[in-house]
Amino acid sequence: MTSFSAFGTPLSGAGFPSSGAPGATAWRVLLALAVVFVLLATTGWTALNKGDAAPGPREAALLAWHKGSIGGRALPAADGSPKVIARFFHSLSGAQQKQLADRYPLVVGNLGGAPVELRYEANHTALHEARDVERKRMHDDRLTDEGRYEAGRRMHRFESMLKPDRQILAFDPTGRGRAAEVFGDLTRAQRVSVVVPGVDTELLTFEKTERRYAAPAGMGRALQEQQSAASPNVRTATVAWADYTAPVGLGMDSASGDLAEQGAQRLNDFVRQLGQLPGSPKTSLFCHSYGSVVCGEAARKLPSRVTDIAVMGSPGMRADSAEQLDTKARVWAARDKDDWIADVPHMEFGGLGHGADPVSQGFGARRLGTSGAAKHTGYFVPGTGSLANFAAIGAGSYQKVNCATTDPGCTGATDHETSQPTYRAAD
């Protein structure tokens, strides 16, 4: 991934005046203009929010759902509250539920409040249909060679997601596509970890053969396996949540918070859906790179069931401090010493940039040790201290958390409010 070293270092160092020093505002303006210039020079005038504006199969499915019925009853609004939708499905017979999943797979598979197993089944059907569409496009002479090649890539991605052990909780093939996958038993979980990935997340990058732990599915699987191994007595589940439109590349979209605001709304909706699960499990968010911007935007509206927000490789959380996030959740931050994100100016000006550095002492997050992590995409690699820390947080095993040795605010701190054990300093 492109290095931002040409942008300079954060304002607090390299001879830049501190935020309270005379001329600090001027320096911020100049640096912001430099960032804009480099972005435009290297990526062009990227249209903000280009996203997936073209209508697709899900829109057609939603229209059909809106007009549909079951047993003489109208179907609930697809954007209705999870509680209302859960109550509706509870009133149906098993055969009626399956009928809806078969008839409207792209709706039921993404419907908060619908039974989890039914969503898996519906998305399996939707993936079959999407795979068959791409298989035909692979041999469509009306497409360019590149178009047929891309169809083949999507077809193989959908085939992989159709494997019997996959639990796909959300799926939309429109445009670049969105997805979410569950690892573990979501319906029995006492604690749920949600992995929120960053830039360039789409269906084609949802999983990778090489560098698998840099992709959402690999991150989620690694975190769940670590949680299960380290805390076998805690019923955990992990969701690799790539169900928002992420920026493409390091352009204007990634420097802006617009897509993060949209993603935050979807993330808040999803977390509230988790509240309809049996036991209303406690939830932790693990937010990588631009995903941490999404989590920062979402923080203020998260329900109290969200106990922890951990960010890694973060360009900022759209806040100057953890306190500004206005959340009761514990805020954790991690960054590998070789992560290029450290070279990104941690600031916000004119809608560009994402605020203060979450690993800076002044931000107020609890800083995590990252021993063994490799650069920007290595935080979820098995055997790393970062993954062990994430698993401890996700399972609620706070006594196992190793903080960065440079963080006196985390080392030796005790959370009196929840009577949790003392945090240890990393070796």
Secondary structure as UniProt FT lines:
FT   HELIX           5..7
FT   TURN            11..12
FT   TURN            14..15
FT   TURN            19..20
FT   TURN            22..23
FT   HELIX           24..43
FT   TURN            48..49
FT   TURN            51..52
FT   HELIX           57..67
FT   STRAND          69..70
FT   TURN            71..72
FT   STRAND          73..74
FT   TURN            78..79
FT   HELIX           82..90
FT   HELIX           94..103
FT   HELIX           105..108
FT   TURN            109..110
FT   TURN            112..113
FT   HELIX           116..137
FT   TURN            138..139
FT   TURN            141..142
FT   HELIX           145..161
FT   TURN            164..165
FT   STRAND          168..172
FT   TURN            175..176
FT   STRAND          178..184
FT   TURN            186..188
FT   STRAND          191..196
FT   TURN            199..200
FT   HELIX           203..205
FT   HELIX           212..214
FT   HELIX           216..230
FT   TURN            232..233
FT   STRAND          236..242
FT   HELIX           252..255
FT   HELIX           258..274
FT   TURN            275..276
FT   TURN            278..279
FT   STRAND          282..288
FT   HELIX           290..298
FT   HELIX           299..301
FT   TURN            304..305
FT   STRAND          306..312
FT   HELIX           323..325
FT   STRAND          330..334
FT   TURN            337..338
FT   HELIX           340..343
FT   TURN            350..351
FT   TURN            358..359
FT   TURN            361..363
FT   STRAND          366..368
FT   TURN            371..372
FT   HELIX           375..377
FT   TURN            379..380
FT   TURN            382..383
FT   HELIX           385..394
FT   TURN            395..396
FT   HELIX           398..400
FT   STRAND          402..403
FT   TURN            405..406
FT   TURN            408..412
FT   TURN            416..419
FT   STRAND          424..425
//
